[in-house]
Amino acid sequence: MLIQQYNNSHNNVEWFGYSIQDNQDYQTFMENNVRARLNDEDGQRIFENHLRPLVAEGFQTDALNTLLNANHQEERDWAIGESFAEAILEEEYHVEFPWNQARDLRNENASLPGADIVGLINDNGQYKLLFGEVKTSQENRYPPQVVTARHGIANQLETLGTELKRILTLIKWLLHRCLKTQFEDNFKAAVRYLIENLNQGIYLVGILVRPNIQPNQNDLENRGISLGDTFENTATQALLLSYYLPHTAEEFVQRAVGGNQ
């Protein structure tokens, strides 16, 4: 599914560009891995299992089914990009996501503040907090503005790795989703590593999704060098990934959601 087109590194930062082949592996990945995260199928199953015993037969069951079917909404590009990024990180880097952020939405038009991606990663035997940002762009320039702008990937990752208030907020959010779960020990190890390294021991990841755009190392090169300078001589490291899709953004949505859009 993935063909590496370029890679490089500078200090604590690595960056890679991959083109995606339009084959059955990719189609299966979109239909299974990405769609399951997008729809939070595990959470939806738990939700339904809790609600169904509360209703009797007949019209109550019909009412519950109507309520559950109202769950579908028109998916936003950012939601699909984030689901794609998390599925890739799970598949290729074995990142652990104790919680699907889609469960926290109280407004269907809102994204969670803080970071697009929050998880844990086993980096050569050491668990670390993983915070990341995801951007999707088919702007025909290298790099696109979603990388270079004030709120672009590079600046957001620098903030995630240096702003203690933001780090604390994300740790609190993650703590409550790891307590008394299989992830608790890994979470503790990651936070311990952070503190032992004077609050500079985070694993940052920036993912750029490029529908219908040819691979070009200029998408990541300059920002990778800049971030490498920022986190030089620290235990914080960053991974920048760009994925070049073989189709348009509209088809990206259709493949993730399924059906007629």
N, C-alpha and C positions, 0 to 999 in steps of 0.2 A: 504493500500500500504506500509506503514512504520511500522516497529516493532522496538521499542527501545531496544538496546542491552546493552548499558552502558551509564552512565552519571556521572559527577563529577564537582567540581568547586574549585577554589582557588582565593581568593580576588575578583578581578573584572572580572574574566574569568570563563566561563562555557564551558564544552565540552560534546558532545553527539555522540553516534554511533548508526546508524540505518541500519537494513537490509531491503532490498526492496523485497516485494513479487512479484512474476511474475504472476500477475493476470490482469484482464481487466482494473482495475483502473490505474495500471501502464502503460499498453499499451495505454490507452486513454491519459494519461498525456504526454507520449512521442510524440504521434501523434499530439496532439493539442497544449498543452502549450509549450513544448520544440521546436517543429518544427516551430511554429509561431514566436518565438523569434529568432531562428536560421535563418529563411528566412526573418525576419523583414517584416512580411506580412502587417502590418499597414503602414509602410514607403513605401513599394512597391506599395500599393494601391494609396497612395497620389501621388507618382511619376508618375504612369501611368495616373492618372486623369489629371495631368498637361500637359503631353505630347500628349495625344490623340487628344485634340482640335487643335493641331498645324499642323496636317497632313490632307491631303485630302483623298479621297478614292483610291482604286486601289493599284498601286505599292508602294505608300507612306505608306499605311497601312501595306503592306507586309514587307517593310523595317523596320518599327517601331517594328512590332512583332518579326522580326529576332533579332533586337537590344535588346529587352526586354528579349528574351529567352536566350541571352548570359549571363544572370545574374548568372545562376547556375555554381558552381565550386565545385571541390572536397573539402569536408569539412575536416578541420583539427580537431584532437582530442581536442585541446585547445578550439576551437570555440564551439564545442558541449558540452564540460564540462562547459563552462561559461554560455551557454544558459540553460543547465540543472540547474545550481546553481541559476541563476536568477529566473527561473520558480519556483523552490522550495521556494526561499525566498519570492516571491510574494504570493504563495499559503499558506505557513505555517506561515510566519511572517509578511505578509501584507506590505512588503517593496515596496516603490514607486520608479520606474525608469522613470524619466522624458524623457529619451532618450535611444534609442537602439544604443549601441556603434558600431554595425555593419555598421551604416550609415556613420561613420567617416573614414572607411578604404579607402585609396587611392591606396593601393597595396594589392592584394588578398592574399599575403603571409605574411603580417605584422599584428602584434597585437599592440594595442594602448599602449603607455607607461603610467606609473603612477600607475594604479591599474586595476585589472580585473573587479571589480565591483564598481560602483559608484551610490549611490542612497540616499534615505531618509527613515528613520524609525521612527515610532511613538512608543517611548519607555515609556509606562505608562503615556501617555499624553504629553510627551516632545519630540518634533521632534529633531532628531540628524542626522548629516552627517554619512552616512554609506559607508565605504571603505572596500574592501575585495580582497582576492586572492583565486584562484581556481587551484587545481592540480588534475590530473588524474594519477593513478598508479596501475598496477597489479603486482608490484614487491612483491615477497613472503617474505617480512620481515616487522617487526613491530618496529618502524615506517619505512616507505619507505624513500628513499633518498630525494624525493620531499618535505618531511617535514623537514628533518634535514640538508640538504645541505645549503651552503652559501646563495643561492637564493631560499631557501625553504620557506614554508608558514610562519613559526614562525619568521624568520628574516625579511621577507617582511612586515608582520603585524607590527612588532616593528618599522620599518622604516616609515610605513604609519601613525603610531600614534605619532611619535616624530620628524620627519624631517619637519620643517616648510616650506621649499621650495617646497617639494612634496605636502604638505597640501594646500598651496596657489595655486599651479598649478591645483589641482583637484577642488578647490572651483571656480576658474575662469572658468574652463571647465563647471562645473555644473550651474554656474550663467547664462551663455548665453543660457542654455537650459531650464531654469526655468522662465526667465523674460517674463512677460505678458502671463503666462500660469496658470493653476489651481494649479501648484506646487510652485508658487512664495512665498506665505505667509509661507508655511512650510519650504522652503529653508531659508528664513530670520530668522525664529525661530531657526533653527538648527545652523546657523552661529552665532547668538546672544548667544546661549548656549555655543558654543565653546569659544567665546571671554570672556564671563563671567567666564569661568573656566580656564582662562589663557592659552588658546590654547590646552587644554587637556580634551576635551569633545567629543570625537569621538566614534562611535560605529563600532568596527572592526569585520569582519567576515572572517574566513578561512574555505574553503570547500574542503574536500578531497573525491574524487570519486574513489571507489575501485572495478573495475570490476573483478568478479570471485575470490574474496578473502573473507575468513571467517572473521567475526568481531573480533577485538581484541583491548581492551582499550589502549594498548601500542602505538597505532597509534597516540594518542593525549595527553596522560597523562603527559609525561615529558614536552612537549612544552606548555601545558596549565599551568602547575605550573610555568614555566619560565616566561611566559607572565604575569601571575598573579603577580609575583614579580616585573616585569618591571613597571606595571601600578598601583601598590599599592598606595593608598592615592591620586589617581587622579580620575577625572570624566570620563576618558576614560575606556571603557570596551570592552571585546572581547568575541566572540562566535565562537567556533570551532565545525565543523560538519563533520562527516564522513559517507558516504553512501556506503553500500556494495551491489553491484549489483549481480543479479542472473545469470549473463552471462558474456561473454568475452567483451573486448573493441571493437572488430570488430562488434559484434552484437549491442553494444551500439550505434555505428555509424549508423548502418543500421536502427535501430528503430527510431532514430532521423531524419534521412534524408529521409527514405522510398525508395521503389523501389529496384532495383538490384544494389549492390555496387561491 
